[in-house]
Amino acid sequence: MTASKINHRDYSLTFLFLLFGYFSLHILLRVVISDSLDYDEAEQALLGQWLLPGYTEQPPLYTWIQYFLFKLFGKNVFAVSLLKNTLLFLSYLFVYFSAEKLLKDTKAAISATSSLLLIPQIAWESQRDMTHTTLVVFSATAVLWLALKLIENRTFLSYCLLGIFCGIGVLAKANFTLFLAILFLTLLTFHEGRRILFSRIIFISLALTVAISAYYFIWMFNNQDIVFSATHKFKQTVEAYSLKGVGSFFTSTFLFLTPLWLFYLLIFPKGYLRSTSNQTIFSSRFMFRYGMFFLLTLLAIVIIFKVTYVKDRWLQPLLFAAPLIFFTGFDITGITEKQYKQFLSVTVIAAISIYITFTLRVVGAPLTHNYSRLSYPFAEMAGEIREAGFPGGLIISDNRFLAGNMHFQFPESRAVIPGYNFDQLPYSQTFTAAVVIWKADGSPNIPLQLVHFLKKKYNINSIDYPVNYYKQPYKFNTTDTTKLAVLKFPLPKREP
């Protein structure tokens, strides 16, 4: 083995070790900084009470994994953060593997992978509070790597893994199908890609994908009202929909890639002038066509389905490949050692900044009086509610954030919210009491949604029971407070 190969292997191992350490530190920080859950995390705490074929408009795989982690580690922040950061680490890892295959250069592969730290939706928002999106990005990165692997060598094992990861993607989030469509079109334009797609072994991949996702498809068919309940998110309209949709798409894409494109321009200006070496000409064409099909596919969807608003987070499983498109677009042999060091310094600063910002948004919140959900003092409020005579039971709220967090504080209880029929699922017959919890800062009186829910499901008139208020200061604070309202009522004994 040559000294150069040994050196590149050392670079690779060091980078992957640092990457692993970075996400491990995020787990540690998340556990130390707050025992409260953010919105999407709280939703998983709420849904993870049961193992069901489907839950909401989102596919169920993330909740299934979270359910088993709760069983293994208990209902705590560690189990929540472990899943998220494991998926993020694996996503970066698969991007690195793809970059090595495309670029054939360890330093360029490290630079391409580190570029993800300069995409706020991936580096910050995914860390802050995302669940299903982190799983679908992981699936997409793995499938891209497998496609590149199959181009080099069409093995039975790779086809099997392709089917498994496609099944994971389908069960992760609906926009995974967009990634598959773009990748399929890209492969279709190459001889090597057509050999993959039209091989008889591809039916193994399809069979595995269908087998993994079939149970959920059956649930989807029987619960179409839930599955399509989120279509309002696309904000469809008739008037000037094409102009609004196309404008929103390009704006979201630009914001998604900011500030990444700026640092590319400052450090690798030649990257915007496409010129490839003989060693990377296929990689350049492959990723360039991926980018073109991304544009064409998304524009077609925006126009055909009259989509007027495109959220930048919807682009994550598609534009994680942006660094690969960029670095395969020019002759990387012309990159100097100084440029590599400058760019890596920028990504290291970005990583440290994310860590510091994550800390300050909770610890430093009293200075700005701008509190995040992690600042909510749920443990202290739960302690007061226990002292008032509620050791556990049924928890009812109009808010996923409250329901999930209070379930964590009373892990042997069951938490439900109106609108999802969770109240019809079995809960312990030993429960003798229920509490209704809502935010009292803006509404001291019980919300009408909860009034109707109590009457319809439990024949309870809310006015017949007193409401108690619990006020506590936010975390790391002694002056600014938040207040919850709690109504307690006895549960009728359930029939065996």
N, C-alpha and C positions, 0 to 999 in steps of 0.2 A: 504493500500500500504506500502510495507516494505521500510526501509531506503535505502537499496541497490538499489531498483527500482527507488526511487526518485533521488538518486545520479546519476544513469546512465542516467535518463531522463535529469537531469541538464547538465551533460557532453554533451549529444547529442544536446540540444538546444543551449548551449554555442558555440559548434563547428560549428553548422549550421549558427548561427548569425555571427561568425567571418568569415566564408566562404562568406556569403552574403556581409559583409563589405569589404572583400578583393577585390571582383569583382566590387563593387561599387566604390572603390577607383581607380580601373583601368579605369573605365569610366571617372571619374573626371580628372585623369592624362592625359588620351588621349585627352580630350577636351582642357585642359590647355596647353599641351606641343606643339601642332601644329594643325593648321587648314588645313594642307595639308593631302592628302590621300596616303597610300601605294598602291602597285600595285593591289592586289586583291580588296581592298576597292574602288579604282578608277574604277575598272571594274564594281563593283556594282553600282557606281554612273552613269556610262555610260549605263548599261543595265536597270537600274531602271527608265529610262525616260519613259518606256512603260510597259504595262502589257500584256505579250504575252504568248502563250502556250509553247514556247520554245525559247531559245536564242542562246546558243553555244553548245559545246559537253557536257556540264554539265547540269544536270536536273535543272528545273527552280524555285524550291520552295524557296530557299534562296532569290532570286531576288524578288519573289512575296512578301515575308514578308518585305523585305527592301523597296520595292515600297510603301507599305502602311505606313511604319514608316516614310518615306519621306513626305507622305501626311499629317501625323499626327504632326510631329515635324519639318518639313522643311528639306531642303537639307543641312545637316550639319554633322559635325563629331560626335555629340552626337547621332544622329539616327544610324550612322554606328556602333559606339562602344556599344550602348545599346543592339543591336541585338546580337553582338558577345559575349559580357560578360554575357548576359542572358542565352544564350545557354551553355556557359562554366559552369556557376553556376549550371544549371539544370543537366548537365552531371555529375559533382561532386556529386550532390544531389542523383541522381539515383544510382551511384556507392556506395554511403553510404547506401542507402536503400537495395541494393543487399548484401552488406557486412554484414549488420545486420541480414539478413535472413540466410546467409551462416554460419556466425561465432557465432551468438547468444551472442555476447560480444561487448559492446559499445566501449571500448578502442581499441579493435582490429579493429573494423569497422572504427573508426576514423583514425587509423594508415594506414589501407588499402587505405582509400580515400585520405589521405594526401600524400600517395606515388605518386600520380599523379603529384605532384609538383616536383618530382625528375625524371620525364620523359620529357626531353627537347621539344620533338615534341608536347606534350600536354600543358605543363606549359609555354613554351616560344614561340614556333613557332605559335601556335594557337592564342596567344595573339598578336604576332607581326603582322602577316598578313595572315590570313586564313579565308575563308568564308564557302564554301560548306563542307569542312572537319569538321568544328565545328558542323554543322547541322547533319551530318551523325553520328558523335560520340554521340551526344545527342540522336539520334534515337536508336542507338545500345544499349546505357546504359539503356534506358527506356524499350526496348524490353527484355533485359536480366532480368531486375527486374520483368517484367510482367510474364516471363516464370517461374521464381522462385515462384512468387505469385500464379500462376496456379498450380504448383506442390503441394502447401499447400492447396489451395481451388479453385476449378474450378467454378468460378462464371461467369454469363453471362456478367456482366460489364467488367470483366478482359479480356474476349475474345473480346469484342468490342474495348477496349483500345488497345489490341494487334494488331487488324486489322488497327486501326487508326495510331499507331506509325510505323507499317510496311509500310503503305502508305506514311508516312512522310519520312521514310528512303529511299524508292524507288525514291522519288522526291528530295532527298538530294544529293546523289552521287551514281555512279554505283557500287562501291565496297561494298555497303550495302548488296548486294546479296551474297557476300562471307561470311559476318557475319551470314546471315540467313542460309546459307548452313551448316556452322560449328555448329551453334546452333541446327539446325534440326537433324544433325547426332548425336550430343551429347544427345539430348532428346530421340532419337530413341533407344539408348542403355539402357534405363531405363524403367522399368514398368510404373513408374509415368509419364515419358515423353511420352510414347506411348499412355497413357490414354488421354493426352492433344491433341496429334496430330491426333488421330483417333476418337475423339469425334465428334458427329454430329454438335456440336456448332462451331467447327473450321471453318465451311463453312461461318459462320457470319464474322469471322475474314478475311477470303479470300475475301468475297464479299466487305467488307469495303476497303480492300487494293486495290482491282481492281477499285472500284468506285472512290477512291481518285486519282489514278494514270492513269486512262483510257484516260483522255484528253491528257495527255503527251505522252502516248504510240501511240496515233493516230498521234500526231505531229512527233514523232520519225519515224514512218513508212513513212511519207511524206517528211522527211528531213534527210534521211540516210547519205547524203554526209556530213552534219554538225555533226551528231551524231558520225560518225566514223572517223572524221577528226583528232582525237587525238591518233589514234592507233600507230602512229610513236613513241609515248612516251615509248612504251615497248621495243624499239630498237631490233627488231627481226633480227636474222641472222641465217644462216645455220651452219656455222663452229663453232664447239664446243659450241653450244648454251646451252646444258644441264649443262656443267661444269661452264660456265659463269653465267647462271641463278641461279643455286643452290648456287654458291659462293656468288653472289649478295644478294640472299635472306637471307642467314645466317649472312652475314656482316651487312645488314640493320637491321635485328632483334637484333643483338648484340648492334649496335649503338643506336637503338631505346630504349633499356632497360638500357643504360649507362647514368648516374651513379647509377641508382636505384639498380641494382644487387650488386654493390660494397657496398653500405650502408647496404643492407640486410645482406651481408656476414660479415660486421664488427659488426653489432648490433644484428642481429638475426641469428647467424651461424647455429643453430639447424634447421632452416627452410629449409636448403638444404638436411637434412636427413629426408625423409618423414616418419612421425609417427603421426597418428591421434588419438584423443580421441574418445570415443564412441559417443559423442554428435556431432562430425563433420565428421563422416565417410562417410555419403552420400555427404556432401558438398565437401569433399576431392576428392571423385571419380568423381563427376560431373565436377568440375573445371579441374581436371587432364585430363579427357577425352576431355574437351573443348580444352585444350592445345595440346593434341595429334592430334585431328582433325584439328586444326589450322596448325600444321606442315605438316600433310599429304595432306590437301587440297591445301595449297600454293605450296608445292613441285609438286603436280600433275599439277597444272595450269602452273607453270614455265616450266615443261618438255613438256606437251602436246601442249601448245601454243608458245613454243620456246621463252619465255621471257628471255631476257639477262640482264635486268636492273630493279631492284626493288627499288623504292624510299621509304625511311623510313616513309614518311608521309602517304603512302598508307596503312600502317599497323595500323593507329590510331583506326579505328572502330573495329579492331580485338584484338589488344594488350592492350587496355585500361583495359582489364580484368586480365592483368599480376599480379597486386597486389592481386587480389582475388585468383588466382591460388596459389600464394606463401603462403598466410596466411591460406588457407584451407589445406595446405600440411603438417602441423605439429601441435602438441598439443599446442595451444595458451595459455593454462592454465599454461604453464611453463615459460611464459614471465614475467619477473620481472618488478616492478614499475620503476626501474632505466632504464631498456631498453626502456620502453615506453617513458619516459621523454627524453632520449637521441635521440630517433628517431624523436619525435615531435619537438625537438629543431632543428634538422637538416632540417626538412621540413619548419619550421618557417624562418630559415636563408635563405633557398632557395626562399621562397616567397618574403622576403625583398630584396634579391639580384636581383630577376626578376624586382621588382619595381624600384630599383636603376638603373639597367642596361637599362631599358626602358627609364628612364629619361636621363641618360648620353649619350645614342646613338644619342640624338638630342642636348641637352644642351652642352655636352662635345665634340661634333664632331669637333669644331674648333681646339681643342688641338691635334687631330690626323690627321686632314684634310681628314677624312674618313666620308663622308656624306651619310646619308640614305635618302630615298625618303621623309621622314617627314621633312627634312631640306630645301626642295625646297620652295622658296618664291613666291608661286603662287598668293597670295593676292596682293603683291606689283606689280608683273608683270601685273596682271589683271587691277590694277589701272592705270598703264601707257598705256595699250591698250585702256582703256576707254577714257583717255585724248586724245589719237590719233584719236578718232572718231569712235570707235566701241562700242556702248552701249549694243549690244547684237544682236543675229541672229543665223546663222548657223556656227558651229565650226567643222572644219575638221582636223583630225590629223592621223598620221600613227601609233600612239601609244595609247593604252588603258589608260596608266598612265596619259599622257597629256590630252587626251580627257575627262576622268572622272573628273580630277581636274579642268580643265577650265570650264566644265559644272557647277561645284559647285560654281565657281566664277561668272558665268553668269547663274544663275538658271532658268531664263526665256528663255534661248536659247536652241538649240538642238545641240548635239554633235554626230558626226558619224566618223567611221573609215572604210577604204576599207576592203572588204572581208566578211562582214556580212550582206550586203544589208539593213543596217539601213537607208541608204539614201533614200530607197523606202518608208519608213514609213512617215506618215503625220507629217508635221511641220507647224508652223503658217504661214499663207499667208501674214502676216504683216511684215515678215522678208524681209529686203531690202538689206542686206549685209551678206557676209560670210567671215570668216577668215580661213586660213590654217596655222596650228601651228606645228612646229617640233623643236627638240633640235638642236641648232646651235653650241653647243660646239664641236661636232664631225663632223657636216656636215653643213657648212654655206649655201650650195646650197640646193634647195628643193629636197627631195628624189624622185627617179624615180617612185616609187610606187604612190606617190601623183601626180606626173606629169601625169601619165597615167589615174589615177582616175578622175582628173579634166577634162581632155580631153574627156573621155568616158561619164561621167555622166552629165557634165555641159557645154561641148564644150568650155572649157576655156584653153587658152594657157598661161601657167604660166609665160613665158618670157614677156608677155604683161603687167605685173603688178609688181610694185616695192616690194621689201622685206625689212621690217623694223626689226631691232634687238633690243632686250630689255635685258639689263644686270642688275642683282641684286645680292647682297651678299646673301649667304645662311643664314638661320635663326640663330640667336645668333652669328653672325659673321659680320665683317666689311671689310674683305680683300678678302677672297675666294668668287668667283662669279660663277654664272651659266648664260647661255644665251639662250634665245628662239628667233626663227625666225618666223615672222608673215607676211603672204601675204594676203592682203585684196582685195576682188573683189565684184562687185554688183551682187545681185541675180536677175535673170529674174522673172518677175511677173508671179505667178502661175495661171493657169486657175481655176476658182471656181469649 
